[in-house]
């Protein structure tokens, strides 16, 4: 054997497959233990961490702090793909023989069948030629397909001929699932954007302000646009029960109205839009001491859970506004609070700071204003905003196809498994004997009972 042949045989062995697979498990487990770059808030923080130990610098050198792009991981994945392809290629040759595409089925004569254990025999008073034709017709009606028939009274028949192909489908499903999983891992984008009722985003991509995960490949997101029509939160006994978000989604030049609910994403190709939360967008207007409008906008703020949020205007340098929202405002013993989470009597408590120092504070109801320095800010009304989770990932199609192929392969191998039957008719004159012998890939006892019932049918038909 040549050196290349020896390397090939060793590469396709089960030991090599187990080694590669085990190495991948170890590498991915290392990615869970070793801190990854994405966990650090900044590049400088990551560099500071590297200086703490020579082992950390070694991890960085080997790429283990970015495990999915590590040359070790990529090398092992390439080896795994190659090994899987080689194994499937080798198995294909065997499967082709087992489905009798590259091999001719052998026949068994009467004496050879008699030498087999658990063979069945049926005696009849009909001549051999008539018996043989009748037996073949009966077997065809019972879904046995003749692959080779000899005029001397011998035949080979099969059920579920293509069952061994299920083995290839099952292995190919691994390949598709692996491709799908890698595509999802390397192309996954995870970010958030905020959109307010009445707002239209012709291109929503620049409005994604918070990015949690960037893709390693296919970094550009597909073009999509959004227009938020309205938001309808529903409550029962002061408890939120449902949420309806009416949204127009533009994708590939087509606009479609969608109704989003909690945990019910809208999918457009590789894009998924998920409602993460609803916010409040009060309409805030700033005027100078002459009453002239300086600035104003619907400001999306995370206020509906009782927490404080802040905003600012670029036209007012140094000023920052801190807000708390009361959906159903009431004052009890000098303390501002809310009677309900349902918006019935809205009020906005504002604190104005300039360069970190408080300059004004007050509670505003719609159309009321608060003066500070030479300006005033008014609460003119509100709309809802939606905090949307934007997810982009490729790989779902090969992943689903892989699961379908795996299911088909298992069904073909375990339910529709291959069964083989040899038939021979012997005798002279008006006395003949039908000899039957069969094999099944699995469930031999049940197959033995099946053959017994089959022989009984044949015997009844030949009487």
C-alpha positions as CSV (number, residue, x, y, z in Angstrom):
1,X,0.0,0.0,0.0
2,X,1.3,3.5,-0.9
3,X,1.9,6.2,1.6
4,X,-1.1,8.2,0.2
5,X,-3.3,5.1,0.5
6,X,-2.3,4.6,4.1
7,X,-3.0,8.2,5.0
8,X,-6.4,8.0,3.3
9,X,-7.4,4.8,5.1
10,X,-6.4,6.2,8.4
11,X,-8.2,9.5,7.7
12,X,-11.5,7.7,6.9
13,X,-11.3,5.5,10.0
14,X,-13.7,5.8,13.0
15,X,-10.8,6.7,15.3
16,X,-10.0,9.8,13.2
17,X,-13.7,10.9,13.2
18,X,-13.9,10.5,16.9
19,X,-10.6,12.4,17.4
20,X,-11.8,15.4,15.3
21,X,-15.2,15.4,16.9
22,X,-13.7,15.2,20.4
23,X,-11.3,18.0,19.6
24,X,-14.1,20.3,18.5
25,X,-15.9,19.6,21.7
26,X,-12.8,20.5,23.7
27,X,-12.2,23.7,21.7
28,X,-15.8,24.9,22.1
29,X,-15.7,24.1,25.8
30,X,-12.5,26.2,26.0
31,X,-14.6,29.1,24.5
32,X,-16.9,28.8,27.5
33,X,-14.1,28.9,30.0
34,X,-11.7,31.4,28.4
35,X,-13.1,35.0,28.4
36,X,-14.0,36.1,24.9
37,X,-13.4,39.5,23.3
38,X,-17.1,40.3,23.1
39,X,-17.3,40.2,26.9
40,X,-15.0,43.3,27.2
41,X,-16.6,46.7,27.0
42,X,-13.7,48.3,25.1
43,X,-10.5,47.4,23.3
44,X,-8.4,49.1,26.1
45,X,-10.1,46.9,28.7
46,X,-9.2,43.8,26.7
47,X,-5.6,45.0,26.4
48,X,-5.4,45.5,30.1
49,X,-6.6,42.0,30.7
50,X,-4.0,40.6,28.3
51,X,-1.2,42.2,30.3
52,X,-2.2,40.3,33.5
53,X,-0.8,36.9,32.5
54,X,1.3,35.3,29.8
55,X,-1.4,32.6,29.5
56,X,-3.9,35.3,28.4
57,X,-1.5,36.5,25.7
58,X,-1.1,32.9,24.6
59,X,-4.8,32.5,24.4
60,X,-4.9,35.6,22.2
61,X,-2.1,34.4,20.0
62,X,-4.0,31.1,19.4
63,X,-7.2,33.0,18.8
64,X,-9.0,31.3,21.7
65,X,-10.4,34.6,22.9
66,X,-12.4,34.7,19.6
67,X,-13.2,31.0,19.5
68,X,-15.4,31.0,16.4
69,X,-12.6,32.7,14.3
70,X,-9.7,30.8,15.9
71,X,-7.5,29.1,13.3
72,X,-7.7,26.0,15.5
73,X,-11.5,26.0,15.3
74,X,-11.5,26.7,11.6
75,X,-8.9,24.0,10.9
76,X,-10.8,21.4,12.9
77,X,-14.1,22.3,11.1
78,X,-12.4,21.9,7.7
79,X,-11.1,18.5,8.8
80,X,-14.5,17.5,10.1
81,X,-16.1,18.5,6.7
82,X,-13.5,16.5,4.8
83,X,-13.8,13.5,7.0
84,X,-17.5,13.5,6.7
85,X,-17.4,13.8,2.9
86,X,-14.8,10.9,2.7
87,X,-16.9,8.7,5.0
88,X,-20.1,9.4,3.0
89,X,-18.2,8.7,-0.2
90,X,-17.0,5.3,1.1
91,X,-20.4,4.4,2.4
92,X,-21.9,5.4,-1.0
93,X,-20.1,2.5,-2.6
94,X,-21.5,0.0,-0.1
95,X,-25.0,1.5,-0.3
96,X,-25.0,1.2,-4.1
97,X,-24.2,-2.5,-3.8
98,X,-26.9,-3.0,-1.1
99,X,-29.5,-1.5,-3.4
100,X,-28.2,-3.6,-6.2
101,X,-27.3,-0.7,-8.5
102,X,-23.6,-1.9,-8.9
103,X,-24.1,-5.5,-7.9
104,X,-26.3,-8.3,-9.3
105,X,-28.4,-10.2,-6.8
106,X,-27.6,-13.9,-6.5
107,X,-30.2,-16.7,-6.9
108,X,-30.6,-19.8,-4.6
109,X,-31.5,-23.2,-6.0
110,X,-33.8,-25.6,-4.2
111,X,-30.9,-27.5,-2.5
112,X,-29.3,-24.3,-1.3
113,X,-32.5,-23.0,0.3
114,X,-33.1,-26.4,2.0
115,X,-29.7,-26.0,3.6
116,X,-30.8,-22.7,5.2
117,X,-32.3,-22.6,8.7
118,X,-35.9,-21.3,8.9
119,X,-36.7,-21.9,5.3
120,X,-40.3,-22.6,4.4
121,X,-41.7,-25.2,2.0
122,X,-45.1,-25.5,0.3
123,X,-46.2,-28.6,-1.5
124,X,-48.6,-28.5,-4.3
125,X,-50.1,-30.8,-7.0
126,X,-49.7,-28.2,-9.7
127,X,-46.9,-28.3,-12.3
128,X,-43.7,-26.3,-11.7
129,X,-44.2,-23.6,-14.4
130,X,-47.8,-22.8,-13.3
131,X,-46.8,-22.7,-9.7
132,X,-43.8,-20.4,-10.3
133,X,-45.9,-17.9,-12.3
134,X,-48.7,-17.9,-9.6
135,X,-46.2,-17.5,-6.7
136,X,-44.6,-14.5,-8.4
137,X,-48.1,-12.9,-8.9
138,X,-48.9,-13.4,-5.3
139,X,-45.6,-11.9,-4.1
140,X,-46.1,-8.9,-6.4
141,X,-49.5,-8.3,-4.8
142,X,-47.8,-8.3,-1.4
143,X,-45.4,-5.6,-2.5
144,X,-42.4,-7.8,-3.2
145,X,-40.5,-6.6,-6.2
146,X,-38.6,-9.2,-8.4
147,X,-35.1,-8.1,-9.2
148,X,-33.9,-11.3,-10.8
149,X,-36.0,-14.1,-12.2
150,X,-34.7,-17.3,-13.8
151,X,-37.0,-19.4,-16.0
152,X,-35.8,-22.6,-14.3
153,X,-37.9,-21.6,-11.3
154,X,-35.7,-19.3,-9.2
155,X,-36.2,-15.7,-8.2
156,X,-34.9,-13.0,-6.0
157,X,-37.3,-10.4,-4.6
158,X,-36.9,-7.4,-2.4
159,X,-39.0,-4.9,-0.3
160,X,-37.9,-1.4,0.5
161,X,-35.0,-1.6,-1.9
162,X,-33.8,1.9,-1.3
163,X,-33.8,1.7,2.5
164,X,-29.9,1.7,2.7
165,X,-30.0,5.2,1.1
166,X,-31.4,6.4,4.4
167,X,-27.9,5.9,5.8
168,X,-26.5,8.4,3.3
169,X,-29.4,10.8,4.0
170,X,-28.7,10.6,7.7
171,X,-25.0,11.4,7.2
172,X,-25.8,14.2,4.8
173,X,-28.1,15.6,7.4
174,X,-25.1,16.0,9.7
175,X,-23.4,18.0,6.9
176,X,-26.4,20.3,6.4
177,X,-27.0,20.8,10.1
178,X,-23.3,21.7,10.5
179,X,-23.4,24.1,7.6
180,X,-26.6,25.6,9.0
181,X,-25.2,25.9,12.5
182,X,-22.0,27.5,11.3
183,X,-23.9,30.0,9.1
184,X,-26.2,31.0,12.0
185,X,-23.1,31.4,14.2
186,X,-21.0,33.4,11.8
187,X,-23.8,35.5,10.2
188,X,-25.9,36.3,13.3
189,X,-26.6,40.0,13.9
190,X,-28.3,41.0,17.1
191,X,-29.3,44.6,17.8
192,X,-32.1,46.9,18.9
193,X,-33.9,50.0,17.4
194,X,-36.6,52.2,18.7
195,X,-39.5,53.4,16.6
196,X,-42.4,55.7,17.6
197,X,-46.0,55.7,16.5
198,X,-46.4,57.6,13.2
199,X,-42.6,57.4,12.5
200,X,-41.5,56.0,9.1
201,X,-38.0,54.6,8.5
202,X,-37.4,54.2,4.8
203,X,-34.1,52.5,5.7
204,X,-34.2,51.2,9.3
205,X,-30.6,50.0,9.4
206,X,-29.0,53.4,10.5
207,X,-31.5,53.6,13.3
208,X,-30.2,50.4,15.0
209,X,-28.6,52.1,18.0
210,X,-27.6,49.2,20.2
211,X,-25.7,46.3,18.7
212,X,-25.2,43.2,20.9
213,X,-23.6,40.8,18.3
214,X,-21.9,41.6,15.0
215,X,-21.6,39.0,12.3
216,X,-18.3,37.6,11.3
217,X,-19.3,37.2,7.6
218,X,-22.0,38.8,5.5
219,X,-21.7,41.9,7.6
220,X,-24.1,44.1,5.7
221,X,-27.8,43.8,6.7
222,X,-30.4,43.5,3.9
223,X,-32.3,46.7,3.3
224,X,-35.6,47.0,5.2
225,X,-37.9,49.8,6.2
226,X,-40.5,50.2,9.0
227,X,-43.5,52.3,9.7
228,X,-45.2,52.0,13.1
229,X,-48.9,52.5,12.8
230,X,-50.1,52.1,16.3
231,X,-49.5,50.2,19.6
232,X,-52.3,48.7,21.6
233,X,-51.4,47.4,25.1
234,X,-54.2,45.5,26.8
235,X,-54.8,45.2,30.6
236,X,-57.1,43.3,32.9
237,X,-57.3,44.3,36.5
238,X,-54.2,46.5,36.2
239,X,-52.2,43.6,34.8
240,X,-50.8,43.6,31.2
241,X,-52.4,40.7,29.3
242,X,-51.5,41.3,25.7
243,X,-49.8,43.6,23.2
244,X,-50.6,44.4,19.6
245,X,-48.1,46.3,17.5
246,X,-49.3,47.3,14.0
247,X,-46.2,47.7,11.8
248,X,-45.7,48.1,8.1
249,X,-42.6,46.3,7.0
250,X,-40.8,47.1,3.7
251,X,-38.6,44.2,2.4
252,X,-37.4,43.7,-1.1
253,X,-39.6,46.4,-2.4
254,X,-42.8,45.1,-0.9
255,X,-44.7,46.6,2.0
256,X,-46.8,44.3,4.2
257,X,-48.9,45.2,7.3
258,X,-47.9,43.0,10.3
259,X,-49.3,42.6,13.8
260,X,-46.6,41.8,16.3
261,X,-47.2,40.3,19.6
262,X,-44.9,39.4,22.5
263,X,-42.7,36.4,21.6
264,X,-44.2,36.2,18.1
265,X,-41.6,37.5,15.7
266,X,-42.1,38.7,12.2
267,X,-39.8,37.1,9.7
268,X,-38.6,38.5,6.4
269,X,-36.0,36.3,4.7
270,X,-33.1,36.1,7.1
271,X,-34.5,39.0,9.2
272,X,-36.6,38.6,12.4
273,X,-38.2,41.4,14.3
274,X,-39.2,40.8,17.9
275,X,-41.0,43.2,20.2
276,X,-38.8,43.5,23.3
277,X,-40.7,46.3,25.1
278,X,-42.9,49.3,24.7
279,X,-41.7,52.7,25.7
280,X,-43.3,56.1,26.1
281,X,-42.6,59.0,23.7
282,X,-43.7,62.3,25.2
283,X,-43.8,65.2,22.9
284,X,-41.4,67.8,24.5
285,X,-41.2,71.3,23.2
286,X,-38.6,73.9,24.2
287,X,-39.2,77.6,23.9
288,X,-37.1,80.7,24.8
289,X,-38.3,83.4,27.1
290,X,-40.1,85.1,24.2
291,X,-42.2,82.0,23.5
292,X,-40.3,81.1,20.3
293,X,-39.9,77.4,19.7
294,X,-36.3,76.3,19.8
295,X,-36.6,72.6,19.6
296,X,-39.1,69.8,20.0
297,X,-39.6,66.1,19.4
298,X,-41.3,62.9,20.4
299,X,-38.6,61.5,22.8
300,X,-38.6,57.7,23.2
301,X,-38.0,57.0,26.8
302,X,-38.1,53.8,28.9
303,X,-40.6,55.1,31.5
304,X,-43.5,52.6,31.6
305,X,-42.0,50.4,34.3
306,X,-41.6,53.2,36.9
307,X,-37.9,53.9,36.3
308,X,-36.2,57.2,35.5
309,X,-34.8,57.9,32.0
310,X,-33.2,61.0,30.5
311,X,-32.9,62.9,27.3
312,X,-31.3,66.1,25.8
313,X,-31.5,68.4,22.9
314,X,-28.5,69.3,20.7
315,X,-29.7,72.9,20.6
316,X,-29.4,73.2,24.4
317,X,-25.7,72.4,25.2
318,X,-25.1,71.3,28.7
319,X,-28.7,70.7,29.6
320,X,-30.1,67.2,30.4
321,X,-33.6,66.3,31.3
322,X,-34.5,63.5,33.7
323,X,-38.1,62.1,33.6
324,X,-40.4,59.9,35.6
325,X,-43.8,59.0,34.2
326,X,-47.0,58.5,36.3
327,X,-49.7,56.8,34.1
328,X,-52.5,57.5,36.6
329,X,-51.1,60.4,38.6
330,X,-52.1,60.9,42.3
331,X,-50.4,62.7,45.2
332,X,-50.7,60.9,48.6
333,X,-49.3,62.6,51.7
334,X,-47.1,64.8,49.6
335,X,-45.7,61.8,47.6
336,X,-46.3,61.6,43.9
337,X,-47.3,58.1,42.7
338,X,-49.7,56.3,40.3
339,X,-53.0,54.5,41.1
340,X,-52.6,52.2,38.1
341,X,-50.3,51.2,35.2
342,X,-53.1,52.0,32.8
343,X,-52.7,55.5,31.3
344,X,-55.7,57.5,32.6
345,X,-54.3,60.6,34.2
346,X,-50.8,61.0,32.8
347,X,-48.2,63.2,34.4
348,X,-44.4,63.6,33.8
349,X,-42.0,64.6,36.6
350,X,-39.1,66.5,35.1
351,X,-35.7,67.5,36.6
352,X,-33.6,69.8,34.6
353,X,-29.8,69.8,35.1
354,X,-27.1,71.9,33.6
355,X,-23.6,70.6,33.7
356,X,-24.7,68.2,36.4
357,X,-26.4,70.8,38.6
358,X,-30.2,70.9,39.1
359,X,-31.8,74.1,37.8
360,X,-35.5,73.3,37.8
361,X,-37.9,70.5,38.8
362,X,-41.6,70.0,38.5
363,X,-44.5,67.7,37.5
364,X,-46.2,68.4,34.2
365,X,-49.5,67.2,32.9
366,X,-50.3,67.5,29.1
367,X,-50.0,71.1,27.8
368,X,-48.2,72.3,31.0
369,X,-44.7,73.7,31.0
370,X,-41.7,74.1,33.3
371,X,-39.4,77.2,33.3
372,X,-35.7,76.9,33.7
373,X,-33.1,79.7,33.2
374,X,-34.2,81.6,30.0
375,X,-36.2,78.7,28.6
376,X,-39.3,76.6,29.2
377,X,-40.1,73.0,28.3
378,X,-43.7,71.7,27.8
379,X,-45.2,68.3,27.8
380,X,-47.6,68.5,24.8
381,X,-48.8,64.9,24.7
382,X,-47.4,61.4,24.1
383,X,-47.2,58.4,21.8
384,X,-46.0,54.9,22.3
385,X,-42.6,53.7,21.1
386,X,-41.6,50.1,20.4
387,X,-38.2,48.7,21.4
388,X,-37.6,46.2,18.6
389,X,-35.0,43.4,18.6
390,X,-33.5,43.0,15.1
391,X,-32.0,39.6,14.4
392,X,-30.4,38.6,11.1
393,X,-29.0,35.1,10.5
394,X,-28.6,32.8,7.6
395,X,-28.5,29.0,7.9
396,X,-32.1,28.2,8.9
397,X,-32.8,26.6,5.5
398,X,-29.9,24.1,5.6
399,X,-30.6,23.5,9.3
400,X,-34.3,22.6,8.7
401,X,-33.3,20.6,5.6
402,X,-30.8,18.7,7.7
403,X,-33.5,17.8,10.3
404,X,-35.9,16.7,7.5
405,X,-33.2,14.5,5.9
406,X,-32.3,13.0,9.3
407,X,-35.9,12.1,9.9
408,X,-36.3,10.7,6.4
409,X,-33.1,8.7,6.9
410,X,-34.2,7.2,10.2
411,X,-37.6,6.3,8.8
412,X,-36.1,4.6,5.8
413,X,-33.6,2.6,8.0
414,X,-35.8,1.7,11.0
415,X,-39.4,1.6,9.6
416,X,-39.0,0.8,6.0
417,X,-36.0,-1.4,6.4
418,X,-34.9,-3.7,3.6
419,X,-36.2,-7.3,3.2
420,X,-34.9,-9.9,0.8
421,X,-36.6,-13.1,-0.4
422,X,-35.3,-16.1,-2.4
423,X,-37.8,-18.4,-4.1
424,X,-37.2,-21.7,-5.8
425,X,-39.7,-24.2,-7.2
426,X,-38.7,-27.8,-7.7
427,X,-40.5,-31.0,-8.8
428,X,-41.6,-32.9,-11.9
429,X,-44.9,-33.6,-13.4
430,X,-47.9,-32.6,-11.3
431,X,-46.1,-32.5,-7.9
432,X,-44.1,-29.3,-7.0
433,X,-42.5,-27.8,-3.9
434,X,-42.2,-24.1,-3.4
435,X,-39.2,-23.2,-1.2
436,X,-38.9,-19.8,0.4
437,X,-36.0,-18.2,2.4
438,X,-35.8,-14.6,3.5
439,X,-33.6,-12.1,5.4
440,X,-34.4,-8.8,7.0
441,X,-32.0,-6.1,8.2
442,X,-33.8,-5.7,11.5
443,X,-36.5,-7.3,13.7
444,X,-35.8,-10.8,12.6
445,X,-38.5,-12.4,14.8
446,X,-41.3,-10.3,13.4
447,X,-40.0,-10.9,9.9
448,X,-40.1,-14.7,10.5
449,X,-43.8,-14.3,11.4
450,X,-44.4,-12.3,8.3
451,X,-42.8,-15.0,6.1
452,X,-45.0,-17.6,7.8
453,X,-48.1,-15.7,7.0
454,X,-46.9,-15.2,3.5
455,X,-46.3,-18.9,3.0
456,X,-49.8,-19.6,4.3
457,X,-51.3,-17.2,1.7
458,X,-49.3,-18.9,-1.0
459,X,-50.4,-22.3,0.2
460,X,-54.1,-21.3,0.2
461,X,-53.8,-19.9,-3.3
462,X,-52.1,-23.1,-4.7
463,X,-54.8,-25.5,-3.4
